[in-house]
Amino acid sequence: MATITLEIDDKKLKFFKDLIKHFSFVRVQETELDEDTDGEVITNIRRGVKEMRQVEKGKQPSRPARDFLTEL
């Protein structure tokens, strides 16, 4: 069995889902993107700024940008 990943415009998603329901040979596995809420984004930004200030004051060690990017 093959797997295909599609990106579909939100406005057409319902139509597409209704369409593929009619194909017996298609199995749909829905996955939700794990997106942060606005509040979580703000909290993460505040935490990052706080950590940056601690590094600037020498109270917290920094790490090379290459290490950070490798971690991603």
BELTA-V815630 format. One record per run of one state. SS is the DSSP state (helix for helix, strand for strand, loop for the rest). FROM is the first residue (numbers start at 1). TO is the last residue. If there is no record, write none. Layout:
SS & FROM & TO
SS & FROM & TO
This chain:
loop & 1 & 9
helix & 10 & 20
loop & 21 & 37
helix & 38 & 56
loop & 57 & 64
helix & 65 & 71
loop & 72 & 72
